[in-house]
Amino acid sequence: MTSPLDPDQPCGPAAAAVALAAEAAVFEARSRMLHEAIDALDTRIKAMSETLNRLRRASAARMTESGDCRDTHGSGVDVDATGLDRRERSPSTPCRP
């Protein structure tokens, strides 16, 4: 191994061990920081997912109350609040369950 101060000069085993231990400590600290950032991101994703689920439920409830059966999710299938494809229902079946 070469000396961290002078790459052209070889260093002894003790100095190499110290340099490697220092690098390992830096990598461990970076790894901890990355794990903490990933955990924080996971928490944010879960919170956003819960918020989106609440908004979807609230939207579905409003659609059910208003009798609005239009597809608002962009799926191309006209689904009512019961989850049934409107094309599969008879014309006399109301939107509300």
Jmol script that loads the backbone (N, CA, C; Angstrom):
load data "model"
ATOM      1  N   MET A   1       0.848  -1.171   0.000  1.00  0.00           N
ATOM      2  CA  MET A   1       0.000   0.000   0.000  1.00  0.00           C
ATOM      3  C   MET A   1       0.890   1.229   0.000  1.00  0.00           C
ATOM      4  N   THR A   2       0.419   2.302  -0.689  1.00  0.00           N
ATOM      5  CA  THR A   2       1.194   3.538  -0.728  1.00  0.00           C
ATOM      6  C   THR A   2       0.743   4.456   0.389  1.00  0.00           C
ATOM      7  N   SER A   3       1.588   5.407   0.701  1.00  0.00           N
ATOM      8  CA  SER A   3       1.301   6.375   1.753  1.00  0.00           C
ATOM      9  C   SER A   3       0.184   7.309   1.315  1.00  0.00           C
ATOM     10  N   PRO A   4      -0.799   7.589   2.205  1.00  0.00           N
ATOM     11  CA  PRO A   4      -1.857   8.521   1.830  1.00  0.00           C
ATOM     12  C   PRO A   4      -1.330   9.937   1.610  1.00  0.00           C
ATOM     13  N   LEU A   5      -0.186  10.259   2.231  1.00  0.00           N
ATOM     14  CA  LEU A   5       0.385  11.594   2.050  1.00  0.00           C
ATOM     15  C   LEU A   5       1.181  11.686   0.761  1.00  0.00           C
ATOM     16  N   ASP A   6       1.837  10.620   0.400  1.00  0.00           N
ATOM     17  CA  ASP A   6       2.644  10.599  -0.816  1.00  0.00           C
ATOM     18  C   ASP A   6       2.389   9.282  -1.540  1.00  0.00           C
ATOM     19  N   PRO A   7       1.546   9.306  -2.583  1.00  0.00           N
ATOM     20  CA  PRO A   7       1.190   8.065  -3.271  1.00  0.00           C
ATOM     21  C   PRO A   7       2.371   7.326  -3.880  1.00  0.00           C
ATOM     22  N   ASP A   8       3.472   8.011  -4.109  1.00  0.00           N
ATOM     23  CA  ASP A   8       4.634   7.350  -4.706  1.00  0.00           C
ATOM     24  C   ASP A   8       5.478   6.607  -3.678  1.00  0.00           C
ATOM     25  N   GLN A   9       5.287   6.890  -2.400  1.00  0.00           N
ATOM     26  CA  GLN A   9       6.075   6.268  -1.335  1.00  0.00           C
ATOM     27  C   GLN A   9       5.286   5.128  -0.697  1.00  0.00           C
ATOM     28  N   PRO A  10       5.837   3.937  -0.678  1.00  0.00           N
ATOM     29  CA  PRO A  10       5.146   2.849   0.015  1.00  0.00           C
ATOM     30  C   PRO A  10       5.165   3.094   1.525  1.00  0.00           C
ATOM     31  N   CYS A  11       4.135   2.625   2.196  1.00  0.00           N
ATOM     32  CA  CYS A  11       4.095   2.783   3.649  1.00  0.00           C
ATOM     33  C   CYS A  11       4.167   1.407   4.297  1.00  0.00           C
ATOM     34  N   GLY A  12       4.444   1.405   5.577  1.00  0.00           N
ATOM     35  CA  GLY A  12       4.572   0.152   6.309  1.00  0.00           C
ATOM     36  C   GLY A  12       3.212  -0.448   6.637  1.00  0.00           C
ATOM     37  N   PRO A  13       3.231  -1.680   7.111  1.00  0.00           N
ATOM     38  CA  PRO A  13       1.982  -2.362   7.445  1.00  0.00           C
ATOM     39  C   PRO A  13       1.151  -1.623   8.499  1.00  0.00           C
ATOM     40  N   ALA A  14       1.794  -1.053   9.494  1.00  0.00           N
ATOM     41  CA  ALA A  14       1.061  -0.341  10.546  1.00  0.00           C
ATOM     42  C   ALA A  14       0.360   0.883   9.966  1.00  0.00           C
ATOM     43  N   ALA A  15       1.063   1.630   9.138  1.00  0.00           N
ATOM     44  CA  ALA A  15       0.461   2.819   8.526  1.00  0.00           C
ATOM     45  C   ALA A  15      -0.666   2.423   7.581  1.00  0.00           C
ATOM     46  N   ALA A  16      -0.479   1.328   6.859  1.00  0.00           N
ATOM     47  CA  ALA A  16      -1.528   0.855   5.954  1.00  0.00           C
ATOM     48  C   ALA A  16      -2.772   0.451   6.749  1.00  0.00           C
ATOM     49  N   ALA A  17      -2.559  -0.217   7.886  1.00  0.00           N
ATOM     50  CA  ALA A  17      -3.683  -0.627   8.729  1.00  0.00           C
ATOM     51  C   ALA A  17      -4.436   0.587   9.258  1.00  0.00           C
ATOM     52  N   VAL A  18      -3.701   1.608   9.673  1.00  0.00           N
ATOM     53  CA  VAL A  18      -4.334   2.833  10.179  1.00  0.00           C
ATOM     54  C   VAL A  18      -5.121   3.512   9.065  1.00  0.00           C
ATOM     55  N   ALA A  19      -4.542   3.599   7.875  1.00  0.00           N
ATOM     56  CA  ALA A  19      -5.219   4.242   6.746  1.00  0.00           C
ATOM     57  C   ALA A  19      -6.485   3.472   6.367  1.00  0.00           C
ATOM     58  N   LEU A  20      -6.396   2.151   6.342  1.00  0.00           N
ATOM     59  CA  LEU A  20      -7.567   1.341   6.014  1.00  0.00           C
ATOM     60  C   LEU A  20      -8.646   1.453   7.090  1.00  0.00           C
ATOM     61  N   ALA A  21      -8.241   1.500   8.352  1.00  0.00           N
ATOM     62  CA  ALA A  21      -9.211   1.657   9.440  1.00  0.00           C
ATOM     63  C   ALA A  21      -9.916   3.005   9.333  1.00  0.00           C
ATOM     64  N   ALA A  22      -9.171   4.044   8.974  1.00  0.00           N
ATOM     65  CA  ALA A  22      -9.776   5.367   8.809  1.00  0.00           C
ATOM     66  C   ALA A  22     -10.770   5.359   7.654  1.00  0.00           C
ATOM     67  N   GLU A  23     -10.400   4.736   6.543  1.00  0.00           N
ATOM     68  CA  GLU A  23     -11.326   4.641   5.407  1.00  0.00           C
ATOM     69  C   GLU A  23     -12.565   3.840   5.777  1.00  0.00           C
ATOM     70  N   ALA A  24     -12.375   2.764   6.523  1.00  0.00           N
ATOM     71  CA  ALA A  24     -13.512   1.946   6.944  1.00  0.00           C
ATOM     72  C   ALA A  24     -14.462   2.755   7.823  1.00  0.00           C
ATOM     73  N   ALA A  25     -13.908   3.575   8.709  1.00  0.00           N
ATOM     74  CA  ALA A  25     -14.748   4.412   9.573  1.00  0.00           C
ATOM     75  C   ALA A  25     -15.547   5.413   8.749  1.00  0.00           C
ATOM     76  N   VAL A  26     -14.909   5.993   7.741  1.00  0.00           N
ATOM     77  CA  VAL A  26     -15.610   6.939   6.866  1.00  0.00           C
ATOM     78  C   VAL A  26     -16.729   6.224   6.115  1.00  0.00           C
ATOM     79  N   PHE A  27     -16.438   5.050   5.586  1.00  0.00           N
ATOM     80  CA  PHE A  27     -17.460   4.294   4.854  1.00  0.00           C
ATOM     81  C   PHE A  27     -18.614   3.882   5.766  1.00  0.00           C
ATOM     82  N   GLU A  28     -18.309   3.484   7.001  1.00  0.00           N
ATOM     83  CA  GLU A  28     -19.366   3.122   7.945  1.00  0.00           C
ATOM     84  C   GLU A  28     -20.250   4.324   8.252  1.00  0.00           C
ATOM     85  N   ALA A  29     -19.641   5.494   8.438  1.00  0.00           N
ATOM     86  CA  ALA A  29     -20.420   6.708   8.710  1.00  0.00           C
ATOM     87  C   ALA A  29     -21.313   7.044   7.519  1.00  0.00           C
ATOM     88  N   ARG A  30     -20.766   6.938   6.324  1.00  0.00           N
ATOM     89  CA  ARG A  30     -21.574   7.201   5.124  1.00  0.00           C
ATOM     90  C   ARG A  30     -22.701   6.185   4.987  1.00  0.00           C
ATOM     91  N   SER A  31     -22.401   4.939   5.296  1.00  0.00           N
ATOM     92  CA  SER A  31     -23.418   3.893   5.227  1.00  0.00           C
ATOM     93  C   SER A  31     -24.550   4.182   6.211  1.00  0.00           C
ATOM     94  N   ARG A  32     -24.214   4.589   7.432  1.00  0.00           N
ATOM     95  CA  ARG A  32     -25.235   4.945   8.424  1.00  0.00           C
ATOM     96  C   ARG A  32     -26.087   6.103   7.931  1.00  0.00           C
ATOM     97  N   MET A  33     -25.439   7.109   7.352  1.00  0.00           N
ATOM     98  CA  MET A  33     -26.175   8.266   6.833  1.00  0.00           C
ATOM     99  C   MET A  33     -27.135   7.834   5.724  1.00  0.00           C
ATOM    100  N   LEU A  34     -26.674   6.964   4.840  1.00  0.00           N
ATOM    101  CA  LEU A  34     -27.534   6.484   3.757  1.00  0.00           C
ATOM    102  C   LEU A  34     -28.712   5.675   4.298  1.00  0.00           C
ATOM    103  N   HIS A  35     -28.457   4.826   5.289  1.00  0.00           N
ATOM    104  CA  HIS A  35     -29.550   4.048   5.885  1.00  0.00           C
ATOM    105  C   HIS A  35     -30.566   4.967   6.553  1.00  0.00           C
ATOM    106  N   GLU A  36     -30.095   5.998   7.240  1.00  0.00           N
ATOM    107  CA  GLU A  36     -31.010   6.956   7.865  1.00  0.00           C
ATOM    108  C   GLU A  36     -31.822   7.694   6.807  1.00  0.00           C
ATOM    109  N   ALA A  37     -31.177   8.068   5.712  1.00  0.00           N
ATOM    110  CA  ALA A  37     -31.889   8.758   4.632  1.00  0.00           C
ATOM    111  C   ALA A  37     -32.931   7.836   4.003  1.00  0.00           C
ATOM    112  N   ILE A  38     -32.587   6.569   3.825  1.00  0.00           N
ATOM    113  CA  ILE A  38     -33.538   5.602   3.266  1.00  0.00           C
ATOM    114  C   ILE A  38     -34.714   5.416   4.217  1.00  0.00           C
ATOM    115  N   ASP A  39     -34.438   5.310   5.518  1.00  0.00           N
ATOM    116  CA  ASP A  39     -35.519   5.170   6.499  1.00  0.00           C
ATOM    117  C   ASP A  39     -36.436   6.386   6.477  1.00  0.00           C
ATOM    118  N   ALA A  40     -35.853   7.583   6.387  1.00  0.00           N
ATOM    119  CA  ALA A  40     -36.662   8.805   6.325  1.00  0.00           C
ATOM    120  C   ALA A  40     -37.507   8.817   5.054  1.00  0.00           C
ATOM    121  N   LEU A  41     -36.926   8.385   3.960  1.00  0.00           N
ATOM    122  CA  LEU A  41     -37.663   8.331   2.698  1.00  0.00           C
ATOM    123  C   LEU A  41     -38.793   7.309   2.770  1.00  0.00           C
ATOM    124  N   ASP A  42     -38.534   6.157   3.371  1.00  0.00           N
ATOM    125  CA  ASP A  42     -39.588   5.150   3.556  1.00  0.00           C
ATOM    126  C   ASP A  42     -40.744   5.724   4.369  1.00  0.00           C
ATOM    127  N   THR A  43     -40.421   6.465   5.416  1.00  0.00           N
ATOM    128  CA  THR A  43     -41.454   7.083   6.247  1.00  0.00           C
ATOM    129  C   THR A  43     -42.271   8.071   5.435  1.00  0.00           C
ATOM    130  N   ARG A  44     -41.608   8.882   4.628  1.00  0.00           N
ATOM    131  CA  ARG A  44     -42.322   9.852   3.790  1.00  0.00           C
ATOM    132  C   ARG A  44     -43.200   9.155   2.757  1.00  0.00           C
ATOM    133  N   ILE A  45     -42.702   8.077   2.168  1.00  0.00           N
ATOM    134  CA  ILE A  45     -43.482   7.332   1.173  1.00  0.00           C
ATOM    135  C   ILE A  45     -44.724   6.733   1.825  1.00  0.00           C
ATOM    136  N   LYS A  46     -44.568   6.149   3.014  1.00  0.00           N
ATOM    137  CA  LYS A  46     -45.721   5.574   3.716  1.00  0.00           C
ATOM    138  C   LYS A  46     -46.747   6.651   4.044  1.00  0.00           C
ATOM    139  N   ALA A  47     -46.283   7.811   4.515  1.00  0.00           N
ATOM    140  CA  ALA A  47     -47.208   8.899   4.841  1.00  0.00           C
ATOM    141  C   ALA A  47     -47.934   9.377   3.588  1.00  0.00           C
ATOM    142  N   MET A  48     -47.217   9.510   2.488  1.00  0.00           N
ATOM    143  CA  MET A  48     -47.839   9.952   1.238  1.00  0.00           C
ATOM    144  C   MET A  48     -48.837   8.913   0.744  1.00  0.00           C
ATOM    145  N   SER A  49     -48.497   7.642   0.868  1.00  0.00           N
ATOM    146  CA  SER A  49     -49.400   6.575   0.453  1.00  0.00           C
ATOM    147  C   SER A  49     -50.687   6.606   1.274  1.00  0.00           C
ATOM    148  N   GLU A  50     -50.557   6.801   2.584  1.00  0.00           N
ATOM    149  CA  GLU A  50     -51.742   6.893   3.439  1.00  0.00           C
ATOM    150  C   GLU A  50     -52.598   8.098   3.052  1.00  0.00           C
ATOM    151  N   THR A  51     -51.958   9.225   2.766  1.00  0.00           N
ATOM    152  CA  THR A  51     -52.696  10.419   2.350  1.00  0.00           C
ATOM    153  C   THR A  51     -53.433  10.167   1.045  1.00  0.00           C
ATOM    154  N   LEU A  52     -52.766   9.555   0.085  1.00  0.00           N
ATOM    155  CA  LEU A  52     -53.411   9.256  -1.195  1.00  0.00           C
ATOM    156  C   LEU A  52     -54.581   8.293  -1.016  1.00  0.00           C
ATOM    157  N   ASN A  53     -54.418   7.300  -0.163  1.00  0.00           N
ATOM    158  CA  ASN A  53     -55.518   6.364   0.091  1.00  0.00           C
ATOM    159  C   ASN A  53     -56.711   7.075   0.722  1.00  0.00           C
ATOM    160  N   ARG A  54     -56.445   7.987   1.667  1.00  0.00           N
ATOM    161  CA  ARG A  54     -57.544   8.753   2.271  1.00  0.00           C
ATOM    162  C   ARG A  54     -58.239   9.603   1.223  1.00  0.00           C
ATOM    163  N   LEU A  55     -57.466  10.244   0.352  1.00  0.00           N
ATOM    164  CA  LEU A  55     -58.061  11.075  -0.693  1.00  0.00           C
ATOM    165  C   LEU A  55     -58.893  10.235  -1.654  1.00  0.00           C
ATOM    166  N   ARG A  56     -58.405   9.044  -2.009  1.00  0.00           N
ATOM    167  CA  ARG A  56     -59.176   8.170  -2.901  1.00  0.00           C
ATOM    168  C   ARG A  56     -60.496   7.757  -2.256  1.00  0.00           C
ATOM    169  N   ARG A  57     -60.427   7.394  -0.963  1.00  0.00           N
ATOM    170  CA  ARG A  57     -61.660   6.996  -0.273  1.00  0.00           C
ATOM    171  C   ARG A  57     -62.632   8.168  -0.192  1.00  0.00           C
ATOM    172  N   ALA A  58     -62.118   9.360   0.099  1.00  0.00           N
ATOM    173  CA  ALA A  58     -62.989  10.535   0.178  1.00  0.00           C
ATOM    174  C   ALA A  58     -63.597  10.836  -1.186  1.00  0.00           C
ATOM    175  N   SER A  59     -62.807  10.705  -2.238  1.00  0.00           N
ATOM    176  CA  SER A  59     -63.308  10.948  -3.591  1.00  0.00           C
ATOM    177  C   SER A  59     -64.377   9.929  -3.957  1.00  0.00           C
ATOM    178  N   ALA A  60     -64.143   8.667  -3.633  1.00  0.00           N
ATOM    179  CA  ALA A  60     -65.128   7.621  -3.925  1.00  0.00           C
ATOM    180  C   ALA A  60     -66.412   7.868  -3.144  1.00  0.00           C
ATOM    181  N   ALA A  61     -66.279   8.324  -1.899  1.00  0.00           N
ATOM    182  CA  ALA A  61     -67.467   8.607  -1.094  1.00  0.00           C
ATOM    183  C   ALA A  61     -68.260   9.757  -1.703  1.00  0.00           C
ATOM    184  N   ARG A  62     -67.562  10.793  -2.164  1.00  0.00           N
ATOM    185  CA  ARG A  62     -68.257  11.926  -2.802  1.00  0.00           C
ATOM    186  C   ARG A  62     -68.934  11.476  -4.087  1.00  0.00           C
ATOM    187  N   MET A  63     -68.275  10.610  -4.853  1.00  0.00           N
ATOM    188  CA  MET A  63     -68.879  10.111  -6.092  1.00  0.00           C
ATOM    189  C   MET A  63     -70.131   9.303  -5.777  1.00  0.00           C
ATOM    190  N   THR A  64     -70.080   8.493  -4.740  1.00  0.00           N
ATOM    191  CA  THR A  64     -71.231   7.687  -4.356  1.00  0.00           C
ATOM    192  C   THR A  64     -72.383   8.585  -3.929  1.00  0.00           C
ATOM    193  N   GLU A  65     -72.074   9.609  -3.132  1.00  0.00           N
ATOM    194  CA  GLU A  65     -73.113  10.527  -2.664  1.00  0.00           C
ATOM    195  C   GLU A  65     -73.745  11.299  -3.814  1.00  0.00           C
ATOM    196  N   SER A  66     -72.931  11.682  -4.790  1.00  0.00           N
ATOM    197  CA  SER A  66     -73.448  12.484  -5.899  1.00  0.00           C
ATOM    198  C   SER A  66     -74.046  11.622  -7.005  1.00  0.00           C
ATOM    199  N   GLY A  67     -73.779  10.323  -6.979  1.00  0.00           N
ATOM    200  CA  GLY A  67     -74.263   9.442  -8.038  1.00  0.00           C
ATOM    201  C   GLY A  67     -73.434   9.539  -9.296  1.00  0.00           C
ATOM    202  N   ASP A  68     -72.273  10.150  -9.213  1.00  0.00           N
ATOM    203  CA  ASP A  68     -71.384  10.320 -10.362  1.00  0.00           C
ATOM    204  C   ASP A  68     -70.663   9.009 -10.618  1.00  0.00           C
ATOM    205  N   CYS A  69     -70.896   8.415 -11.774  1.00  0.00           N
ATOM    206  CA  CYS A  69     -70.326   7.105 -12.088  1.00  0.00           C
ATOM    207  C   CYS A  69     -69.177   7.183 -13.078  1.00  0.00           C
ATOM    208  N   ARG A  70     -68.709   8.370 -13.394  1.00  0.00           N
ATOM    209  CA  ARG A  70     -67.657   8.492 -14.405  1.00  0.00           C
ATOM    210  C   ARG A  70     -66.346   7.938 -13.895  1.00  0.00           C
ATOM    211  N   ASP A  71     -65.556   7.476 -14.839  1.00  0.00           N
ATOM    212  CA  ASP A  71     -64.218   6.973 -14.536  1.00  0.00           C
ATOM    213  C   ASP A  71     -63.318   8.165 -14.267  1.00  0.00           C
ATOM    214  N   THR A  72     -62.813   8.278 -13.041  1.00  0.00           N
ATOM    215  CA  THR A  72     -61.921   9.388 -12.703  1.00  0.00           C
ATOM    216  C   THR A  72     -60.494   8.923 -12.495  1.00  0.00           C
ATOM    217  N   HIS A  73     -60.246   7.645 -12.722  1.00  0.00           N
ATOM    218  CA  HIS A  73     -58.903   7.112 -12.492  1.00  0.00           C
ATOM    219  C   HIS A  73     -58.132   6.901 -13.784  1.00  0.00           C
ATOM    220  N   GLY A  74     -58.746   7.198 -14.917  1.00  0.00           N
ATOM    221  CA  GLY A  74     -58.043   7.088 -16.189  1.00  0.00           C
ATOM    222  C   GLY A  74     -57.816   5.667 -16.642  1.00  0.00           C
ATOM    223  N   SER A  75     -58.573   4.716 -16.100  1.00  0.00           N
ATOM    224  CA  SER A  75     -58.356   3.321 -16.466  1.00  0.00           C
ATOM    225  C   SER A  75     -59.022   2.960 -17.782  1.00  0.00           C
ATOM    226  N   GLY A  76     -59.948   3.816 -18.247  1.00  0.00           N
ATOM    227  CA  GLY A  76     -60.663   3.516 -19.473  1.00  0.00           C
ATOM    228  C   GLY A  76     -61.891   2.663 -19.232  1.00  0.00           C
ATOM    229  N   VAL A  77     -62.034   2.138 -18.025  1.00  0.00           N
ATOM    230  CA  VAL A  77     -63.210   1.351 -17.670  1.00  0.00           C
ATOM    231  C   VAL A  77     -64.094   2.243 -16.821  1.00  0.00           C
ATOM    232  N   ASP A  78     -65.368   2.322 -17.183  1.00  0.00           N
ATOM    233  CA  ASP A  78     -66.296   3.181 -16.457  1.00  0.00           C
ATOM    234  C   ASP A  78     -66.808   2.415 -15.249  1.00  0.00           C
ATOM    235  N   VAL A  79     -66.208   2.661 -14.104  1.00  0.00           N
ATOM    236  CA  VAL A  79     -66.507   1.916 -12.887  1.00  0.00           C
ATOM    237  C   VAL A  79     -67.239   2.824 -11.923  1.00  0.00           C
ATOM    238  N   ASP A  80     -68.298   2.292 -11.305  1.00  0.00           N
ATOM    239  CA  ASP A  80     -69.014   3.089 -10.313  1.00  0.00           C
ATOM    240  C   ASP A  80     -68.409   2.864  -8.932  1.00  0.00           C
ATOM    241  N   ALA A  81     -69.009   3.480  -7.927  1.00  0.00           N
ATOM    242  CA  ALA A  81     -68.465   3.409  -6.575  1.00  0.00           C
ATOM    243  C   ALA A  81     -68.511   2.006  -5.994  1.00  0.00           C
ATOM    244  N   THR A  82     -69.324   1.126  -6.552  1.00  0.00           N
ATOM    245  CA  THR A  82     -69.381  -0.256  -6.069  1.00  0.00           C
ATOM    246  C   THR A  82     -68.261  -1.093  -6.646  1.00  0.00           C
ATOM    247  N   GLY A  83     -67.560  -0.548  -7.635  1.00  0.00           N
ATOM    248  CA  GLY A  83     -66.482  -1.283  -8.278  1.00  0.00           C
ATOM    249  C   GLY A  83     -66.940  -2.076  -9.479  1.00  0.00           C
ATOM    250  N   LEU A  84     -68.211  -1.940  -9.851  1.00  0.00           N
ATOM    251  CA  LEU A  84     -68.736  -2.670 -11.008  1.00  0.00           C
ATOM    252  C   LEU A  84     -68.559  -1.850 -12.273  1.00  0.00           C
ATOM    253  N   ASP A  85     -68.238  -2.523 -13.341  1.00  0.00           N
ATOM    254  CA  ASP A  85     -68.140  -1.866 -14.639  1.00  0.00           C
ATOM    255  C   ASP A  85     -69.551  -1.472 -15.059  1.00  0.00           C
ATOM    256  N   ARG A  86     -69.756  -0.209 -15.351  1.00  0.00           N
ATOM    257  CA  ARG A  86     -71.096   0.274 -15.696  1.00  0.00           C
ATOM    258  C   ARG A  86     -71.653  -0.429 -16.924  1.00  0.00           C
ATOM    259  N   ARG A  87     -70.792  -0.873 -17.825  1.00  0.00           N
ATOM    260  CA  ARG A  87     -71.262  -1.545 -19.035  1.00  0.00           C
ATOM    261  C   ARG A  87     -71.872  -2.904 -18.716  1.00  0.00           C
ATOM    262  N   GLU A  88     -71.537  -3.468 -17.550  1.00  0.00           N
ATOM    263  CA  GLU A  88     -72.042  -4.784 -17.187  1.00  0.00           C
ATOM    264  C   GLU A  88     -73.379  -4.708 -16.455  1.00  0.00           C
ATOM    265  N   ARG A  89     -73.798  -3.520 -16.054  1.00  0.00           N
ATOM    266  CA  ARG A  89     -75.062  -3.360 -15.330  1.00  0.00           C
ATOM    267  C   ARG A  89     -76.193  -3.114 -16.305  1.00  0.00           C
ATOM    268  N   SER A  90     -77.376  -3.404 -15.868  1.00  0.00           N
ATOM    269  CA  SER A  90     -78.536  -3.072 -16.699  1.00  0.00           C
ATOM    270  C   SER A  90     -78.773  -1.570 -16.612  1.00  0.00           C
ATOM    271  N   PRO A  91     -79.384  -0.955 -17.619  1.00  0.00           N
ATOM    272  CA  PRO A  91     -79.603   0.489 -17.613  1.00  0.00           C
ATOM    273  C   PRO A  91     -80.436   0.964 -16.432  1.00  0.00           C
ATOM    274  N   SER A  92     -81.240   0.093 -15.846  1.00  0.00           N
ATOM    275  CA  SER A  92     -82.086   0.521 -14.737  1.00  0.00           C
ATOM    276  C   SER A  92     -81.369   0.475 -13.396  1.00  0.00           C
ATOM    277  N   THR A  93     -80.163  -0.102 -13.353  1.00  0.00           N
ATOM    278  CA  THR A  93     -79.430  -0.190 -12.094  1.00  0.00           C
ATOM    279  C   THR A  93     -78.841   1.173 -11.762  1.00  0.00           C
ATOM    280  N   PRO A  94     -79.152   1.724 -10.595  1.00  0.00           N
ATOM    281  CA  PRO A  94     -78.615   3.041 -10.235  1.00  0.00           C
ATOM    282  C   PRO A  94     -77.132   2.960  -9.892  1.00  0.00           C
ATOM    283  N   CYS A  95     -76.504   4.126  -9.831  1.00  0.00           N
ATOM    284  CA  CYS A  95     -75.086   4.187  -9.479  1.00  0.00           C
ATOM    285  C   CYS A  95     -74.862   3.806  -8.027  1.00  0.00           C
ATOM    286  N   ARG A  96     -75.791   4.164  -7.191  1.00  0.00           N
ATOM    287  CA  ARG A  96     -75.609   3.894  -5.769  1.00  0.00           C
ATOM    288  C   ARG A  96     -75.886   2.431  -5.472  1.00  0.00           C
ATOM    289  N   PRO A  97     -75.126   1.869  -4.573  1.00  0.00           N
ATOM    290  CA  PRO A  97     -75.318   0.448  -4.247  1.00  0.00           C
ATOM    291  C   PRO A  97     -76.625   0.213  -3.517  1.00  0.00           C
TER     292      PRO A  97
END
end "model"
wireframe off; spacefill off
backbone 0.3
color backbone group
